[in-house]
Amino acid sequence: MNKKQIIRTLAAHAADAVVLLEKIWPDDDAFPAKLCDRVDASDYFITNRGAVIASDLRVPFLAEQVGAVGISSADVHTRWKIVVIYQTDFRLTYAVRTTAWDKHPRFPGLDLSDREVDLVYEMCDTLSRNRAYIEKDFSTEKTLFADILSNTHAAKSLGTFDESRFIELLQNDPLALPVLEAVLLAGVWSESTLESVPNFLMVFTLPNAQALSVRENLEEHFHTVDLLRSPSAPFERPLTLRLENSQPPVYSPAASGRLVLLEPIGDAPRKLLIDTIEQHSRIQLLTSNAEARPFAAFPIVISTRTFPAAYAYTVTVPKQVHALRESDADCLRLAAAKLLCCISGAAGTLTEAIDDLAGNPHAYRLNLPERWITIARQFIRHALLTNENSRAAFDRISGEAERVAKEAQLSRAETIDKGVTFLLEPECYKDAIHPRPQSLEELAETTAFEYTYQNEPLLVYHPDRFAGLLQRAGVGPELVEDVVQALKDRSLCTSEKVKINTEGAGRRYLAIPTKKFTNSRIPAVPAGN
C-alpha cells in the first residue's frame, strides 16, 4: 500500500488501536535477508531454520517496524507506527497507534499468545531499521563507496543530465549551487587522497527560528542531493544532529563521512563548533587519517545565527525558498550523481587545486572557506558542463551568487553594528528608560531601567520589549540574538544575565554597565516617567 492508501484506511478506523493494512502471500517464503542480519547481530534473538528463538521461546515469525504515519484533522493529530510481521507463508502489515504502543495491543487476524504479542513489540523495538542504521559499526570506506555507487547508478534511471536545464535551475534556485557544494565537500571528507582538509563550517542561515516552511524546503534540497546515504537508511530527511550542550557532536559510525546537518541550540554548542575549527586551523594536517580531522563528517550547520567569516562560509537562505518541482529535483540529483561518481579523483583534484591557489599571490585576499568554495565551484563547472555557453552562464550565475552573498553578509554585519551602537547611546532612547519597577504591572510597561549589581551601576533591558527597542535602530527580530551575541563578544554587557526579583518573581535580564556607554552615563530619567 502507498502512503495515501494507508492514510485513507486509518482515517476509517480512527477509534482502533491496531489496524490491519495488508496481507500478502510472497513468492519467497524466507525471512528478509537484511532483517536476519539484524537478528543475528542482536544479543537477544537467534534465527534457526525458518524460526526465531528468543530466550526459551521458539516462534515461527519475525517482526519489524518499517515506518510511521501522521494524520491531521481539524482538531487532532494522530501518529501510527507501521509494523510488518513475517511468517513462512504470508506477510502482514499493521498500523499501531503510537499512544497505545506501550500497552502492547493485540493484532487482529493473528492468533498469538500474550507472550508472543509482547515478543512482536520487542522485535520491533530491538530490530528497528532506524536503530540498526544508527548503531551498526559500518566499515566507512567500503560501505560508503558501495552506497555512493548504488545511489549514482540508481540516479541514472532518472534520465540524461541536461546542461541547459541545470543552468535554468541555477538561475531560479539560489540554493541549488550551495547544496551541491556541500555534498561535494561531504563526499570527499573521508577520502584518503584528501591531504588538505576543508577545515571550516558551511553555515546555512535561516531567516528566523519560526521559518518552518523555509527549513523544510532547505532539507528537501539536501535530501535530493544526498547520495552519500545508505540506500536502506530509513530517513525521509537528511540526518540531523541537534547540539544542545557544550559537548562535541557525537557521530555514530554509520554517519562517518556522510552528509550530516548540525543544528546548534544556544550559545554553548555554537562556541564549541567555532573553537574546534579554530583549534584545528592552527595545526597543519598532513595526515590522510580521517580520524585526525575535527569532525567525523564535513560540518554543515543550519542556524539562525551568524558565524565568524574566518571559520565559516555562510549561505543566507532566502525567506522565499524555491520549492523543488519533480523535474527540478531530478536535475539536481543527476548533477549530484555526476559529481560523486568519481569521488576519489575529485578529492585529489581539489587537494591539488587548493595547494595551487594557496601559492597564488592574490590568495591573501581569500580566507580558507572562500578558497575551498572557489575550488569546489570550479570543479562543479568542469565536471558538469561541457558547452562553452553553459560554462559562461555558470560563471555569471556563480559570480552573482557570490556578490549577493557578500552583500547580504555585509548588510547583516552593518545592521548588527548599528544595533550595538544604538544601545550604547541611551540618549537615543531615553524616553524608554524608567525607574526600577516596583510591581509586575509596572514591569510589563518598562523597557529599560537602572539597577545596581555588586556595586556596579547597570542599565537593564526587559527581554519581552528588547526586540521592539532595537526596531528603532532598524534591527529586525531575526537579528536580535546576533546583537546580544555581539555585545557579549565585545565585552559590552555583563557575562551573565542579571537576576532581579519583582514582587517575589525572579527573572534574568540583559544588562550593560554604565561605564560602557558613550560618555559613560545614562541620561536622567524625566520626572514622572
Secondary structure, DSSP 4 states (H G I P E B T S, - for coil): --HHHHHHHHHTTTT-SEEEEEEE--S--SPPHHHHHHHHHSSSEEEETTEEEETTEEESEEEEEEEEEEEE-SS-EEEEEEEEEEESS-EEEEEEEGGGGGG----TT----HHHHHHHHHHHHHS-HHHHHHHS---HHHHHHHHHHHHHHHHGGG----HHHHHHHHHH-TTHHHHHHHHHHHHHTT-TT--S---SEEEEE-S-TT-HHHHHHHHHHHHHH--SS-TT---SS-EEEEE-SSSPP---GGGTTS-EEEEE-SHHHHHHHHHHHHHHHTS------GGGSSSSS--EEEESS---TTTEEEEE--SSPPPPPHHHHHHHHHHHHHHHTTHHHHHHHHHHHHHHHHTSTTGGGS-HHHHHHHHHHHHHHHHH--SHHHHHHHHHHHHHHHHHHHHHHHHHHHHHHHHHHHHT-GGGGGGGEEPPPSSHHHHHT-SEEEEEETTEEEEEE-HHHHHHHHHTTT--GGGHHHHHHHHHHTT-S-SSPEEEEETTEEEEEEEEEGGGSGGG--PPPPTT-
